Amino acid sequence: MSNDTTILTNLATLQTEHAAWLIDRFGHHGDRLPDMTFAGIVEEVGELARHHLKREQKTHGSEAEHDAGARDAIGDIVVFLCGYCTSRGWNISEIVEAVWADVKTRAYEVTHG
């Protein structure tokens, strides 16, 4: 199994497990899940931004604390993205596979100026 396939399989498994968790925890709010999960994504991106900024500024904690906070935020973002996709009836693995197939063929140039 290729690394790309393994990643997509893991995302599919995560989305399936997360969907069951969502129903168990928030089944009575099913119609609000797109809004709830989108708000969660935005909140976690804010936390990631905070840890990135504070690590660069060398304030409000150590590099290790900010790295741990950033990793936690990234994990939470992926989980919330699974929930958002589930609430919209989308398959996150198919989305990532399609986008990655496009992105990896792009010819980016780094300019210094």
N, CA, C and O atoms as CSV, one atom per row, in Angstrom:
chain,resi,resn,atom,element,x,y,z
A,1,MET,N,N,0.853,-1.173,0.000
A,1,MET,CA,C,0.000,0.000,0.000
A,1,MET,C,C,0.898,1.234,0.000
A,1,MET,O,O,1.823,1.329,0.806
A,2,SER,N,N,0.631,2.171,-0.892
A,2,SER,CA,C,1.453,3.378,-0.960
A,2,SER,C,C,1.181,4.273,0.243
A,2,SER,O,O,0.160,4.139,0.917
A,3,ASN,N,N,2.100,5.175,0.496
A,3,ASN,CA,C,1.938,6.106,1.607
A,3,ASN,C,C,0.686,6.958,1.429
A,3,ASN,O,O,-0.042,7.196,2.392
A,4,ASP,N,N,0.425,7.429,0.176
A,4,ASP,CA,C,-0.787,8.211,-0.086
A,4,ASP,C,C,-2.032,7.408,0.251
A,4,ASP,O,O,-2.973,7.938,0.842
A,5,THR,N,N,-2.045,6.127,-0.121
A,5,THR,CA,C,-3.200,5.272,0.144
A,5,THR,C,C,-3.377,5.066,1.645
A,5,THR,O,O,-4.500,5.079,2.148
A,6,THR,N,N,-2.279,4.878,2.353
A,6,THR,CA,C,-2.344,4.698,3.802
A,6,THR,C,C,-2.928,5.928,4.481
A,6,THR,O,O,-3.782,5.813,5.360
A,7,ILE,N,N,-2.474,7.082,4.081
A,7,ILE,CA,C,-2.990,8.329,4.658
A,7,ILE,C,C,-4.486,8.455,4.390
A,7,ILE,O,O,-5.252,8.799,5.290
A,8,LEU,N,N,-4.904,8.179,3.164
A,8,LEU,CA,C,-6.320,8.304,2.821
A,8,LEU,C,C,-7.159,7.271,3.561
A,8,LEU,O,O,-8.278,7.567,3.979
A,9,THR,N,N,-6.630,6.064,3.727
A,9,THR,CA,C,-7.341,5.037,4.492
A,9,THR,C,C,-7.491,5.473,5.938
A,9,THR,O,O,-8.554,5.302,6.535
A,10,ASN,N,N,-6.433,6.033,6.501
A,10,ASN,CA,C,-6.503,6.511,7.881
A,10,ASN,C,C,-7.504,7.652,8.024
A,10,ASN,O,O,-8.232,7.712,9.015
A,11,LEU,N,N,-7.550,8.550,7.054
A,11,LEU,CA,C,-8.544,9.632,7.089
A,11,LEU,C,C,-9.959,9.070,6.996
A,11,LEU,O,O,-10.856,9.522,7.707
A,12,ALA,N,N,-10.158,8.094,6.132
A,12,ALA,CA,C,-11.485,7.481,5.988
A,12,ALA,C,C,-11.911,6.812,7.292
A,12,ALA,O,O,-13.064,6.926,7.708
A,13,THR,N,N,-10.977,6.117,7.929
A,13,THR,CA,C,-11.266,5.474,9.210
A,13,THR,C,C,-11.583,6.518,10.273
A,13,THR,O,O,-12.547,6.373,11.026
A,14,LEU,N,N,-10.775,7.566,10.333
A,14,LEU,CA,C,-11.027,8.645,11.285
A,14,LEU,C,C,-12.409,9.246,11.068
A,14,LEU,O,O,-13.149,9.463,12.028
A,15,GLN,N,N,-12.763,9.518,9.809
A,15,GLN,CA,C,-14.063,10.122,9.533
A,15,GLN,C,C,-15.195,9.191,9.958
A,15,GLN,O,O,-16.187,9.645,10.529
A,16,THR,N,N,-15.057,7.902,9.689
A,16,THR,CA,C,-16.091,6.933,10.076
A,16,THR,C,C,-16.250,6.870,11.590
A,16,THR,O,O,-17.365,6.915,12.109
A,17,GLU,N,N,-15.129,6.767,12.291
A,17,GLU,CA,C,-15.181,6.717,13.756
A,17,GLU,C,C,-15.720,8.021,14.331
A,17,GLU,O,O,-16.499,8.012,15.284
A,18,HIS,N,N,-15.303,9.136,13.750
A,18,HIS,CA,C,-15.759,10.435,14.235
A,18,HIS,C,C,-17.256,10.617,13.990
A,18,HIS,O,O,-17.953,11.198,14.821
A,19,ALA,N,N,-17.749,10.127,12.863
A,19,ALA,CA,C,-19.188,10.234,12.561
A,19,ALA,C,C,-20.005,9.507,13.626
A,19,ALA,O,O,-21.033,10.014,14.073
A,20,ALA,N,N,-19.556,8.330,14.032
A,20,ALA,CA,C,-20.259,7.586,15.086
A,20,ALA,C,C,-20.199,8.350,16.404
A,20,ALA,O,O,-21.179,8.395,17.147
A,21,TRP,N,N,-19.051,8.946,16.689
A,21,TRP,CA,C,-18.891,9.743,17.910
A,21,TRP,C,C,-19.817,10.954,17.891
A,21,TRP,O,O,-20.439,11.283,18.901
A,22,LEU,N,N,-19.907,11.623,16.725
A,22,LEU,CA,C,-20.799,12.781,16.598
A,22,LEU,C,C,-22.238,12.413,16.885
A,22,LEU,O,O,-22.935,13.124,17.609
A,23,ILE,N,N,-22.686,11.302,16.318
A,23,ILE,CA,C,-24.073,10.862,16.520
A,23,ILE,C,C,-24.302,10.554,17.992
A,23,ILE,O,O,-25.329,10.925,18.561
A,24,ASP,N,N,-23.339,9.871,18.604
A,24,ASP,CA,C,-23.461,9.514,20.014
A,24,ASP,C,C,-23.512,10.749,20.908
A,24,ASP,O,O,-24.297,10.799,21.856
A,25,ARG,N,N,-22.674,11.750,20.608
A,25,ARG,CA,C,-22.578,12.918,21.471
A,25,ARG,C,C,-23.549,14.039,21.117
A,25,ARG,O,O,-24.060,14.722,22.004
A,26,PHE,N,N,-23.806,14.233,19.820
A,26,PHE,CA,C,-24.559,15.402,19.386
A,26,PHE,C,C,-25.724,15.064,18.470
A,26,PHE,O,O,-26.195,15.928,17.730
A,27,GLY,N,N,-26.195,13.834,18.504
A,27,GLY,CA,C,-27.248,13.405,17.595
A,27,GLY,C,C,-28.459,14.327,17.578
A,27,GLY,O,O,-29.080,14.529,16.535
A,28,HIS,N,N,-28.787,14.877,18.722
A,28,HIS,CA,C,-29.949,15.758,18.825
A,28,HIS,C,C,-29.688,17.144,18.225
A,28,HIS,O,O,-30.606,17.958,18.125
A,29,HIS,N,N,-28.457,17.411,17.830
A,29,HIS,CA,C,-28.115,18.691,17.204
A,29,HIS,C,C,-27.684,18.501,15.752
A,29,HIS,O,O,-26.986,19.351,15.198
A,30,GLY,N,N,-28.091,17.404,15.136
A,30,GLY,CA,C,-27.626,17.061,13.800
A,30,GLY,C,C,-27.765,18.173,12.781
A,30,GLY,O,O,-26.896,18.335,11.925
A,31,ASP,N,N,-28.840,18.942,12.855
A,31,ASP,CA,C,-29.041,20.019,11.887
A,31,ASP,C,C,-28.094,21.192,12.117
A,31,ASP,O,O,-27.927,22.037,11.238
A,32,ARG,N,N,-27.478,21.246,13.287
A,32,ARG,CA,C,-26.542,22.341,13.604
A,32,ARG,C,C,-25.083,21.942,13.424
A,32,ARG,O,O,-24.192,22.770,13.613
A,33,LEU,N,N,-24.823,20.683,13.062
A,33,LEU,CA,C,-23.445,20.212,12.979
A,33,LEU,C,C,-22.576,20.993,12.002
A,33,LEU,O,O,-21.421,21.269,12.327
A,34,PRO,N,N,-23.072,21.366,10.814
A,34,PRO,CA,C,-22.192,22.145,9.946
A,34,PRO,C,C,-21.712,23.441,10.618
A,34,PRO,O,O,-20.535,23.791,10.522
A,35,ASP,N,N,-22.612,24.140,11.288
A,35,ASP,CA,C,-22.234,25.383,11.969
A,35,ASP,C,C,-21.317,25.121,13.157
A,35,ASP,O,O,-20.338,25.839,13.363
A,36,MET,N,N,-21.636,24.087,13.940
A,36,MET,CA,C,-20.832,23.771,15.122
A,36,MET,C,C,-19.418,23.355,14.724
A,36,MET,O,O,-18.445,23.797,15.334
A,37,THR,N,N,-19.303,22.512,13.709
A,37,THR,CA,C,-17.976,22.039,13.312
A,37,THR,C,C,-17.185,23.139,12.617
A,37,THR,O,O,-15.968,23.221,12.784
A,38,PHE,N,N,-17.855,23.983,11.841
A,38,PHE,CA,C,-17.147,25.089,11.198
A,38,PHE,C,C,-16.601,26.044,12.254
A,38,PHE,O,O,-15.461,26.496,12.153
A,39,ALA,N,N,-17.402,26.350,13.255
A,39,ALA,CA,C,-16.932,27.219,14.338
A,39,ALA,C,C,-15.745,26.582,15.055
A,39,ALA,O,O,-14.813,27.284,15.446
A,40,GLY,N,N,-15.767,25.274,15.230
A,40,GLY,CA,C,-14.651,24.575,15.854
A,40,GLY,C,C,-13.378,24.690,15.035
A,40,GLY,O,O,-12.295,24.882,15.588
A,41,ILE,N,N,-13.503,24.572,13.714
A,41,ILE,CA,C,-12.340,24.717,12.832
A,41,ILE,C,C,-11.730,26.103,13.010
A,41,ILE,O,O,-10.519,26.237,13.188
A,42,VAL,N,N,-12.568,27.123,12.963
A,42,VAL,CA,C,-12.087,28.503,13.071
A,42,VAL,C,C,-11.421,28.734,14.427
A,42,VAL,O,O,-10.370,29.371,14.501
A,43,GLU,N,N,-12.022,28.226,15.489
A,43,GLU,CA,C,-11.437,28.383,16.820
A,43,GLU,C,C,-10.054,27.737,16.885
A,43,GLU,O,O,-9.116,28.327,17.421
A,44,GLU,N,N,-9.930,26.539,16.346
A,44,GLU,CA,C,-8.650,25.832,16.396
A,44,GLU,C,C,-7.595,26.501,15.521
A,44,GLU,O,O,-6.418,26.510,15.882
A,45,VAL,N,N,-7.989,27.059,14.381
A,45,VAL,CA,C,-7.030,27.810,13.556
A,45,VAL,C,C,-6.527,29.012,14.349
A,45,VAL,O,O,-5.350,29.365,14.265
A,46,GLY,N,N,-7.412,29.640,15.116
A,46,GLY,CA,C,-6.994,30.743,15.985
A,46,GLY,C,C,-5.992,30.287,17.030
A,46,GLY,O,O,-5.016,30.986,17.304
A,47,GLU,N,N,-6.228,29.116,17.618
A,47,GLU,CA,C,-5.275,28.597,18.597
A,47,GLU,C,C,-3.925,28.289,17.944
A,47,GLU,O,O,-2.875,28.566,18.525
A,48,LEU,N,N,-3.953,27.723,16.747
A,48,LEU,CA,C,-2.717,27.453,16.021
A,48,LEU,C,C,-1.966,28.753,15.744
A,48,LEU,O,O,-0.749,28.827,15.916
A,49,ALA,N,N,-2.702,29.771,15.315
A,49,ALA,CA,C,-2.085,31.071,15.033
A,49,ALA,C,C,-1.463,31.658,16.299
A,49,ALA,O,O,-0.365,32.213,16.254
A,50,ARG,N,N,-2.158,31.538,17.416
A,50,ARG,CA,C,-1.638,32.068,18.674
A,50,ARG,C,C,-0.335,31.378,19.045
A,50,ARG,O,O,0.649,32.041,19.374
A,51,HIS,N,N,-0.321,30.039,18.994
A,51,HIS,CA,C,0.898,29.312,19.361
A,51,HIS,C,C,2.040,29.607,18.395
A,51,HIS,O,O,3.194,29.705,18.812
A,52,HIS,N,N,1.733,29.747,17.131
A,52,HIS,CA,C,2.768,30.093,16.153
A,52,HIS,C,C,3.358,31.473,16.471
A,52,HIS,O,O,4.576,31.643,16.531
A,53,LEU,N,N,2.479,32.443,16.671
A,53,LEU,CA,C,2.921,33.805,16.952
A,53,LEU,C,C,3.728,33.879,18.247
A,53,LEU,O,O,4.813,34.460,18.272
A,54,LYS,N,N,3.203,33.294,19.316
A,54,LYS,CA,C,3.881,33.374,20.609
A,54,LYS,C,C,5.205,32.620,20.593
A,54,LYS,O,O,6.143,33.013,21.287
A,55,ARG,N,N,5.299,31.547,19.815
A,55,ARG,CA,C,6.576,30.833,19.686
A,55,ARG,C,C,7.589,31.726,18.979
A,55,ARG,O,O,8.744,31.814,19.395
A,56,GLU,N,N,7.151,32.390,17.908
A,56,GLU,CA,C,8.048,33.281,17.174
A,56,GLU,C,C,8.471,34.480,18.026
A,56,GLU,O,O,9.606,34.949,17.937
A,57,GLN,N,N,7.537,34.970,18.856
A,57,GLN,CA,C,7.840,36.112,19.724
A,57,GLN,C,C,8.609,35.708,20.979
A,57,GLN,O,O,9.134,36.551,21.705
A,58,LYS,N,N,8.661,34.399,21.216
A,58,LYS,CA,C,9.332,33.859,22.406
A,58,LYS,C,C,8.704,34.404,23.694
A,58,LYS,O,O,9.407,34.788,24.629
A,59,THR,N,N,7.368,34.428,23.723
A,59,THR,CA,C,6.639,34.909,24.896
A,59,THR,C,C,5.554,33.918,25.295
A,59,THR,O,O,5.184,33.034,24.522
A,60,HIS,N,N,5.056,34.080,26.501
A,60,HIS,CA,C,3.915,33.334,27.019
A,60,HIS,C,C,4.089,31.825,26.920
A,60,HIS,O,O,3.157,31.114,26.544
A,61,GLY,N,N,5.282,31.331,27.257
A,61,GLY,CA,C,5.534,29.896,27.262
A,61,GLY,C,C,6.796,29.547,26.498
A,61,GLY,O,O,7.381,30.369,25.792
A,62,SER,N,N,7.186,28.315,26.665
A,62,SER,CA,C,8.398,27.834,26.013
A,62,SER,C,C,8.094,27.379,24.582
A,62,SER,O,O,6.937,27.220,24.194
A,63,GLU,N,N,9.165,27.174,23.812
A,63,GLU,CA,C,8.991,26.638,22.462
A,63,GLU,C,C,8.276,25.297,22.529
A,63,GLU,O,O,7.383,25.025,21.726
A,64,ALA,N,N,8.665,24.459,23.484
A,64,ALA,CA,C,8.049,23.139,23.619
A,64,ALA,C,C,6.554,23.254,23.918
A,64,ALA,O,O,5.749,22.496,23.377
A,65,GLU,N,N,6.186,24.201,24.778
A,65,GLU,CA,C,4.755,24.393,25.090
A,65,GLU,C,C,3.990,24.858,23.856
A,65,GLU,O,O,2.885,24.385,23.590
A,66,HIS,N,N,4.574,25.778,23.111
A,66,HIS,CA,C,3.898,26.269,21.910
A,66,HIS,C,C,3.850,25.201,20.813
A,66,HIS,O,O,2.867,25.105,20.080
A,67,ASP,N,N,4.911,24.403,20.704
A,67,ASP,CA,C,4.892,23.300,19.741
A,67,ASP,C,C,3.796,22.299,20.099
A,67,ASP,O,O,3.070,21.828,19.224
A,68,ALA,N,N,3.680,21.978,21.384
A,68,ALA,CA,C,2.636,21.045,21.828
A,68,ALA,C,C,1.252,21.626,21.559
A,68,ALA,O,O,0.355,20.913,21.110
A,69,GLY,N,N,1.079,22.904,21.830
A,69,GLY,CA,C,-0.210,23.552,21.564
A,69,GLY,C,C,-0.540,23.585,20.082
A,69,GLY,O,O,-1.690,23.387,19.689
A,70,ALA,N,N,0.477,23.836,19.259
A,70,ALA,CA,C,0.276,23.863,17.803
A,70,ALA,C,C,-0.098,22.480,17.295
A,70,ALA,O,O,-1.010,22.349,16.479
A,71,ARG,N,N,0.593,21.445,17.765
A,71,ARG,CA,C,0.274,20.071,17.346
A,71,ARG,C,C,-1.145,19.693,17.760
A,71,ARG,O,O,-1.874,19.060,16.996
A,72,ASP,N,N,-1.531,20.084,18.970
A,72,ASP,CA,C,-2.891,19.808,19.440
A,72,ASP,C,C,-3.922,20.512,18.558
A,72,ASP,O,O,-4.943,19.923,18.201
A,73,ALA,N,N,-3.659,21.753,18.212
A,73,ALA,CA,C,-4.584,22.509,17.364
A,73,ALA,C,C,-4.695,21.866,15.981
A,73,ALA,O,O,-5.791,21.776,15.427
A,74,ILE,N,N,-3.574,21.421,15.423
A,74,ILE,CA,C,-3.603,20.769,14.109
A,74,ILE,C,C,-4.445,19.492,14.172
A,74,ILE,O,O,-5.262,19.243,13.286
A,75,GLY,N,N,-4.250,18.695,15.203
A,75,GLY,CA,C,-5.063,17.491,15.363
A,75,GLY,C,C,-6.536,17.817,15.478
A,75,GLY,O,O,-7.375,17.167,14.855
A,76,ASP,N,N,-6.852,18.829,16.279
A,76,ASP,CA,C,-8.252,19.239,16.441
A,76,ASP,C,C,-8.837,19.740,15.123
A,76,ASP,O,O,-10.001,19.475,14.825
A,77,ILE,N,N,-8.047,20.458,14.335
A,77,ILE,CA,C,-8.521,20.951,13.038
A,77,ILE,C,C,-8.895,19.778,12.145
A,77,ILE,O,O,-9.946,19.798,11.504
A,78,VAL,N,N,-8.049,18.758,12.095
A,78,VAL,CA,C,-8.347,17.583,11.258
A,78,VAL,C,C,-9.623,16.903,11.728
A,78,VAL,O,O,-10.463,16.521,10.913
A,79,VAL,N,N,-9.772,16.749,13.038
A,79,VAL,CA,C,-10.980,16.113,13.573
A,79,VAL,C,C,-12.215,16.950,13.238
A,79,VAL,O,O,-13.230,16.402,12.808
A,80,PHE,N,N,-12.141,18.262,13.428
A,80,PHE,CA,C,-13.272,19.124,13.084
A,80,PHE,C,C,-13.561,19.094,11.582
A,80,PHE,O,O,-14.722,19.147,11.177
A,81,LEU,N,N,-12.518,19.011,10.751
A,81,LEU,CA,C,-12.733,18.902,9.303
A,81,LEU,C,C,-13.477,17.616,8.958
A,81,LEU,O,O,-14.343,17.614,8.082
A,82,CYS,N,N,-13.143,16.524,9.643
A,82,CYS,CA,C,-13.890,15.275,9.436
A,82,CYS,C,C,-15.358,15.478,9.779
A,82,CYS,O,O,-16.242,15.044,9.040
A,83,GLY,N,N,-15.612,16.136,10.897
A,83,GLY,CA,C,-16.994,16.397,11.294
A,83,GLY,C,C,-17.725,17.280,10.304
A,83,GLY,O,O,-18.889,17.040,9.984
A,84,TYR,N,N,-17.037,18.300,9.821
A,84,TYR,CA,C,-17.656,19.199,8.846
A,84,TYR,C,C,-18.001,18.437,7.571
A,84,TYR,O,O,-19.102,18.565,7.036
A,85,CYS,N,N,-17.050,17.647,7.095
A,85,CYS,CA,C,-17.306,16.860,5.882
A,85,CYS,C,C,-18.463,15.885,6.098
A,85,CYS,O,O,-19.328,15.749,5.232
A,86,THR,N,N,-18.485,15.214,7.235
A,86,THR,CA,C,-19.576,14.292,7.540
A,86,THR,C,C,-20.914,15.019,7.539
A,86,THR,O,O,-21.895,14.527,6.981
A,87,SER,N,N,-20.948,16.188,8.166
A,87,SER,CA,C,-22.206,16.940,8.257
A,87,SER,C,C,-22.701,17.410,6.896
A,87,SER,O,O,-23.893,17.658,6.715
A,88,ARG,N,N,-21.779,17.531,5.935
A,88,ARG,CA,C,-22.146,17.944,4.579
A,88,ARG,C,C,-22.328,16.763,3.636
A,88,ARG,O,O,-22.695,16.942,2.475
A,89,GLY,N,N,-22.070,15.549,4.139
A,89,GLY,CA,C,-22.188,14.357,3.308
A,89,GLY,C,C,-21.005,14.163,2.369
A,89,GLY,O,O,-21.133,13.509,1.334
A,90,TRP,N,N,-19.861,14.724,2.723
A,90,TRP,CA,C,-18.662,14.647,1.893
A,90,TRP,C,C,-17.694,13.622,2.466
A,90,TRP,O,O,-17.682,13.379,3.673
A,91,ASN,N,N,-16.890,13.028,1.606
A,91,ASN,CA,C,-15.862,12.081,2.011
A,91,ASN,C,C,-14.528,12.818,2.034
A,91,ASN,O,O,-14.018,13.229,0.992
A,92,ILE,N,N,-13.972,12.980,3.217
A,92,ILE,CA,C,-12.739,13.768,3.349
A,92,ILE,C,C,-11.585,13.147,2.567
A,92,ILE,O,O,-10.756,13.870,2.015
A,93,SER,N,N,-11.522,11.828,2.514
A,93,SER,CA,C,-10.440,11.169,1.775
A,93,SER,C,C,-10.509,11.486,0.290
A,93,SER,O,O,-9.484,11.741,-0.342
A,94,GLU,N,N,-11.713,11.470,-0.268
A,94,GLU,CA,C,-11.870,11.796,-1.691
A,94,GLU,C,C,-11.474,13.241,-1.967
A,94,GLU,O,O,-10.857,13.539,-2.990
A,95,ILE,N,N,-11.831,14.131,-1.053
A,95,ILE,CA,C,-11.482,15.544,-1.210
A,95,ILE,C,C,-9.970,15.719,-1.185
A,95,ILE,O,O,-9.398,16.360,-2.066
A,96,VAL,N,N,-9.330,15.150,-0.177
A,96,VAL,CA,C,-7.881,15.289,-0.044
A,96,VAL,C,C,-7.167,14.645,-1.231
A,96,VAL,O,O,-6.207,15.208,-1.758
A,97,GLU,N,N,-7.626,13.480,-1.648
A,97,GLU,CA,C,-7.004,12.796,-2.783
A,97,GLU,C,C,-7.083,13.647,-4.047
A,97,GLU,O,O,-6.093,13.780,-4.767
A,98,ALA,N,N,-8.245,14.221,-4.321
A,98,ALA,CA,C,-8.420,15.045,-5.523
A,98,ALA,C,C,-7.567,16.306,-5.464
A,98,ALA,O,O,-6.920,16.670,-6.447
A,99,VAL,N,N,-7.566,16.959,-4.333
A,99,VAL,CA,C,-6.793,18.199,-4.201
A,99,VAL,C,C,-5.295,17.901,-4.255
A,99,VAL,O,O,-4.546,18.622,-4.914
A,100,TRP,N,N,-4.853,16.851,-3.571
A,100,TRP,CA,C,-3.434,16.515,-3.583
A,100,TRP,C,C,-2.966,16.138,-4.985
A,100,TRP,O,O,-1.862,16.503,-5.389
A,101,ALA,N,N,-3.799,15.409,-5.729
A,101,ALA,CA,C,-3.438,15.048,-7.104
A,101,ALA,C,C,-3.189,16.295,-7.940
A,101,ALA,O,O,-2.308,16.300,-8.800
A,102,ASP,N,N,-3.949,17.344,-7.695
A,102,ASP,CA,C,-3.763,18.602,-8.406
A,102,ASP,C,C,-2.545,19.367,-7.881
A,102,ASP,O,O,-1.706,19.818,-8.661
A,103,VAL,N,N,-2.454,19.510,-6.568
A,103,VAL,CA,C,-1.389,20.307,-5.962
A,103,VAL,C,C,-0.003,19.755,-6.308
A,103,VAL,O,O,0.912,20.523,-6.605
A,104,LYS,N,N,0.153,18.446,-6.271
A,104,LYS,CA,C,1.495,17.897,-6.483
A,104,LYS,C,C,1.974,18.020,-7.926
A,104,LYS,O,O,3.130,17.718,-8.221
A,105,THR,N,N,1.099,18.459,-8.823
A,105,THR,CA,C,1.531,18.681,-10.213
A,105,THR,C,C,1.810,20.152,-10.505
A,105,THR,O,O,2.270,20.491,-11.595
A,106,ARG,N,N,1.539,21.013,-9.553
A,106,ARG,CA,C,1.758,22.448,-9.764
A,106,ARG,C,C,3.249,22.776,-9.722
A,106,ARG,O,O,4.011,22.196,-8.949
A,107,ALA,N,N,3.628,23.691,-10.545
A,107,ALA,CA,C,5.026,24.133,-10.582
A,107,ALA,C,C,5.124,25.471,-9.844
A,107,ALA,O,O,4.850,26.531,-10.407
A,108,TYR,N,N,5.512,25.394,-8.602
A,108,TYR,CA,C,5.665,26.595,-7.799
A,108,TYR,C,C,7.088,27.105,-7.929
A,108,TYR,O,O,8.031,26.331,-8.091
A,109,GLU,N,N,7.224,28.405,-7.856
A,109,GLU,CA,C,8.545,29.020,-7.853
A,109,GLU,C,C,8.692,29.837,-6.591
A,109,GLU,O,O,7.781,30.561,-6.188
A,110,VAL,N,N,9.835,29.714,-5.981
A,110,VAL,CA,C,10.147,30.525,-4.811
A,110,VAL,C,C,11.003,31.684,-5.284
A,110,VAL,O,O,12.061,31.499,-5.886
A,111,THR,N,N,10.523,32.871,-4.999
A,111,THR,CA,C,11.297,34.053,-5.370
A,111,THR,C,C,11.771,34.741,-4.096
A,111,THR,O,O,11.070,34.787,-3.085
A,112,HIS,N,N,12.945,35.255,-4.180
A,112,HIS,CA,C,13.503,35.995,-3.037
A,112,HIS,C,C,13.686,37.440,-3.493
A,112,HIS,O,O,14.297,37.716,-4.525
A,113,GLY,N,N,13.152,38.329,-2.710
A,113,GLY,CA,C,13.293,39.695,-3.155
A,113,GLY,C,C,13.126,40.638,-2.139
A,113,GLY,O,O,13.222,41.839,-2.390
